[in-house]
Amino acid sequence: MLLGATVVALAWANSPWRDAYTALWHTPAGVYVGGAGLELDLQHWVNDLAMAVFFTVVGLEINRELTRGELRDPRAVAVPALGAVGGLLVPVLVFLAFNAGTDAAHGWGVVMSTDTAFLVGVLALFGPRCPDRLRLFLLTLAIVDDIGAIAAMAVFYTDDVDVRALGAAGVLVVLLVVLRRRGVWRLAPYVAVGLALWVAVLASGVHATIAGVLVGLLVPTAVPHERRRRAVAVHARRFLSEGGADREHLTEVAGRAAVPTGDRLQRALHPWSAYVVVPLFGLANAGVRLDPQTLADAFSSRLTIGVAVALVAGNALGITGAATLALRLDLGDLPGRVRWGHLMSGAVLAGIGFTISLFIAQLAFDDPVHLERAKIGVLAGSLVAAVAGSVLLRWLGERLPLCTPPRLPPTLPPLPWRGPGARASG
């Protein structure tokens, strides 16, 4: 759906109705209560509010992995984490090698992030058979990568800061921590505080999507105590024996209390994030004019070339080099049957930098020409990374299978030879 929305945006922006595309996303819309209200254009509602849902889901994934997932084991996380650090730093250096000293140098953050949605989708469609271990490695890498990109976005791409609003946001973050520490399991308090935090962060001048990350990181994801799961069985037995609306309600409440709050929030938000927010973001931001003159200007621009080369070559060199260093220093291990060749191919595939790259481009460039050229570089680099990574993974998948060989049954001993004319037993 993200790919389809991107194609629609590109087709629309290059059609005779391209003015309608621009006019639609600059249409103002607001929410008002009496004399107070909040008004943004449609593109900012998508980028500031809807994308906060996407970043909440990202924060929940990071939180879960840190609490009870793969990121708990230092050796399991060392190689992809150091690979992600290489994938953050080397692309920035490659970009600055092309653009240092120019007005475009401020856009170095565009090349920092791997697009998790496209990465997993391409791996599922075009990757090797049995890619689960490689998928786990790349997801861990992408999570650490997202942490770095989000931190850079918060620190380096924030303009004016309102101290009072930022202080209010700090108080709300403390309130989230208190709710977590006190074991509050209902979703409503976290949602209410999260919405207030979004308004405070938006008013502070820091990009509002940071509120989504904070909510995702602070909602409890640890498995509840065993007594809560036992309570479900108790209420369920009473409901089966007595029936009634009250017993049904108590059983339902007990079931919710026995599931981590973060898991329930992620289950509620993930479909909206995957099937509405991310495609809508692609539709709102990928509309770039691709007429011959624009393309000629872009591909003679150091900005476009720097973005594309940094995404493809920077990620391939940075991730492969840093992960190889971690392996040589025995800081960690590759999971399962993943080999160095799979690592290198996955590093090329990690050059897909669509969603957050376009997002940071919107923050980094006020000049529409620079923004357009950066977007073209993101689209070109992501396309090359997707095709090259898919080809490498397919080729390697035939030579270095990721599937665990099936266990063969033990060989039966040969039957004793009875000689010619001997009667065979059943």
N, C-alpha and C positions, 0 to 999 in steps of 0.2 A: 504493500500500500504506500509506503514511503517512496519507493521508486516510481510508482504510478503517479503520485502527486507531484513528484519532481518533473516528470515528463509533461504532465498537464501544465505546470507552471511555465516551463520553457516554451511549450507550444503556444500558450496564451500570450506570453510576453513577446513572442515573435510573430504574432498574427496581426491582422488589421484591427483587432480589438485590444491592442496592447494598452491603449490609454484607459480603457475600462479596468484593466488589471491594476494599474497604478491607482486609479481613482477609488477602487473598491477598498484596497488596504489602507488608504489614507482617509477613509470615512470616519468621522468622530463618533464615538459612542460613550455613554457615561451612565453612572448610577448616582441618583440624587435623593437625598432625604432633607426636605425643607431647603434651607439655603446652602447646605453642605453637600458636596458631591465629589465624584472622581470621574474625570473624562480623559480618555486616551483614544487614539485612532485604532482601527481594527488590528493592524500589524503589531502595535504595542500590546494590545490585549493578548494576542497570541504569544508574543515573545516574553512578556512580563508575567502574565497570569497563567496561561495554559502551560507554558514551559516550566513553571514552578511545579506543576504536577509531575512532569517528566523528571525533574531533578529530585523531587521527593521519592520517586520510585528508585532512582539511582542511589540516593542516600539510604533507603531501606535495604537495597541489595548489599551495599558496603557494610552497613550495620549488621546484617544477618551473617555475612561472611566473617566479620571480625568476632562476632559473639559465639557462633557455633558452626561455622563453615570452614572452608579451606584456608582462610587467612589466619586461623588460630595457630597452625603449625609453622614455625619459622622456616624450616627447611622446604616446606611445600610452597611457601610464598616468596622465598628469597630470589629464585631465578626469575620468575615473571615480574617481581617487584623491581629488581635491578634492571631488567629489560625495559620496564616501563620508564624508569628514570632516564635510561639512554634514549628511549623514544620521545621523551619530553625535551631533553637538552640538545641532542644532535640536530633535530629538525630546526630548532631555533637558531643554532649556529649556522646552519646551511642557509636559512632565510636571511640572516643578517649579512652573510658573505655576499649576497646579491644586492641587499638594500641598505647596508650601513651608510649613514650620512645623508639619506634621502628622507622625504616626508613620509614615506611608506614604512620606515623602520619601526614605527610604533605598532605596526600590525603583526609583530612576531608571535603573538599568542594564537594567531589563526592556525598555525601549523602544529600545535601542541597535542591535539586530542585525536583519539581513535574513535570512530563512530561504532558503538557497540551494536546497534541494531543492524546496520549493514554488514558488519563483520560476521555476526552470527548467521545472518541470512545467507550471505555468500558461501560461508562454510557449509551450511546445510544443503544448499543447492548444488554446489560445484566442488565441494571438498572430497576427501577420500572416504572410503567406506569405514564405518566404525570410528567417527572422529571425536568420540566423547572425551578422551583424555586430552586431545589437542584443543578441543572446545573449552575444557576446564582451564587449561593453561592460558589461552587467549582471553577468556573472561576475567581471570585473575589479573592479567596484565592490563586489560581495559579498565577494570575497577580502580587499580592504583593510578593509572593514567588519568582517569576522570577526577580523582582527588587532586592531582597536581593541576589539571586544567581549571577546575573550579576555584582552587585557591588563587591561581594567577588571575582569573577573572575578577575575583573579589578584591584583590590587592592592587592590581595594576590598571584595571579598566573601570575604575570608579572616579567620577569627576568631583563635584562639590558634595560635601558631607554636612548634613544637618545634625549637630551634636545632640540636640534634645530628642529628636526622633531615633537616633542611634542608641541613646540611653534607654529609651522606652523599649527598643528591640532587645537590648541586653537584659532588661527586667523580664521580658517575656521568655527569653532563653532560659533564665534562671527558673522561671515557673515550670517550663518543660522538664528541666532537670529534677525539680521537686516532685512533679507528677510521676516521673520515672522511678525515683528513689522510693517513693511511698507505695509503689506497686499498683498504681491506678491502671486498670486494664480496659476500661471502657474507651471507645474511640472518640466520643463526643468532646471531652475536655481537650484532647490533643488537636482535634480539628478546629475547635473554637480558638484556642491559643495560636494555632498555626495561621489561621486567617488574620488574626490581629497582628501577628508577627510579620506577615506579608505586607500589610498596610504600613506598618512602622518602618520596615526596611525600604519600601518604595519611597516613603516620605524622606528617609535619611539620605537618599542619593546613591546608596549602594544598590547594585542591581537586585531587583526583587526576587529573582530566582534563587538567591542564596538562602532565602527563608525556607524554600522547599528542601534544600540540602540539609539545613539544620533540623527541620522536623524529622526528616528521614533518619538522621543519625541519632536522634534523641528518643524516638519512640521505642519502647521496650521490645526486644526481639528474643530474649532468653526464654527457654521453655519454662512454663509455670510449674509450681511445686506439684508433687504427686497428689497431694490432697485435693487439688482442683479437678484432676482427672478422675479421682475416685468419686468425687461429688457428682459427676455426670452420671455414673452408673447408678448411684443411689436415687437420684431424681428420675432417671429413666425407668427404674424398676417401679417406683411409686406411680409414675405416669401410666405404665402398662397395667398396673393393678387397679388404679383408681380412676384414671382418665381425668378429663376436665381441663378447662382452659388455663386455670392457675398452674396445675402441674405441668402442662405443656410449656407454659411461659418459663417456669423455673428450670425445666430441663434445657430449654433453649439458652437461657442466660448462663447456666452452668457450662454448657458446651462452648459458649463464646469465651468465658473466663479461662477455660482450659487450653485455649489456643493463644500463642504469642500475639500481642497487640499489633506488632509490626507486620506479622503474616496476614492478619485480617485486613489491615490497611492496604497492604500491597495487593491483596486479592481484589479489593474494591477499586483501586486506582489503576492497576496494570492494564486492564482492557481499554480504559479511557486513554491512557498514555500511549499504548501501542497502536490503537486503531483510530484514534481521533487526534490527539495532540501532535504526535510526531508527523503524521501525514499532513495535518493542517499547517504545521511549521514549514514543511517542505513546500507546500503550495504558496505560502505567504512570502517565502524568502528566496526561493530558487529561480524566480522569474528574471532571467538575465537576457538582455538582447544579444543575439548571436549572429548578427548580420556580418557580411564579409569585412566591412571596414572596422567594426568593433573588434572582431577576432584578430584582424591584422594588427590593430593598435595594441590589443592585449598581449599577444604573443611576441611583440617586440618590446614589451614592458618588463622591466626587472622585477616588478611586483608580481605579476602573473607567473613568470618563469620561476621566481624564487619560491612562491607558494607551492607550485606543482612539484618542483624538484625536491623541496624540503619534505613534502608529504611522502613521496615515493622513496627517494634515495636516503633521506634523513632517517625515516623510520626503519628502513631495512638495515642500514649501517648501525644506528644507535641501539636498536633492540637486539640485533644479533651480536654485536660487539659486547654490550653490557651483560647479556645473558651468558655468553661464552666465558667472559671473565668470572662470573659467579660460579660457573661449573668448574673452571680451572682452579679456583681458590677453594673448591669443595664447600661452598656456602649453602648449597642446596642440590636438588636433583630434579631431573625432568620426570613428569608423571608417566607411569605405565610404559608403553612401547613407543612413546614420542622420541624421535631422534633429532640430531642436529639439523638434518635437512628439513624436517618438518618445522623446526624452530625458525629457520631462515625463511621458508615459504610463508609461515604465519606472520613474520615480521614485515614481509612485503605487503601482505593482506591488511596489516594494521595501518597502512598508509591511507586507508579510506578515512577521511576526516570530514565527513559531511555535516552532521547536525550541529555539533558544538563549534566546529570551524566556522560555519556560516553565522552562528550565533555571535561568536567573538568578533567576526568581521563587522557585524552591525554595530558593536560597541566601539571598535577600534577606529573606524573611518567615518568621518562626517562628510568628506568629499565624495560625491556620488561616482566620480570617475574611478577613484581608488577602490571604492566599495565594489563597483562592477568588475574591475580587473581582479580583485581578490577573489570574488565569487567564481569567476571563470577559472582562475588557478585552482580553487578547491574542487570544482567539478572535473577539470581535466586530470588533476593528480589523483583524485578518488577513482576515476574511471580506469586509469592506467594501473593503479594499485590493485583494483578488483580483478581486472583481466589477468595481469601478470601473476598475482597470487593464486588465482584459481588454476591457471595452467600449471604452475609449479606444484601445487598440491595434488592435482590429478596425476601428473607425471610421477611424483614421488609415491603417491598412494598405490600405484601399481608395482613399485619396486620395493618399498618399505612399508608393508601393511601395518596398520594400526590395530587390527583385530587381534585379540588373543587367540592363539591356535586352540582349536577344540581338543578336549581330552579324548584320546582314542581308547576304546575298550581294551582290556588286557588281551594279549594273544593267547588263544587256547592251545594247549599242547596237542601235538599230532596224535591221532588214534593209533594204538598199537597195530602193527602189521600182522595179519593172521595167516598170511600165505595164500597161495592159489586154492580156490575151492572152499575156503573157510566161509562159514555162514555169517552174514552181517547181522549184528543186533540192531533192533529198532533204534 
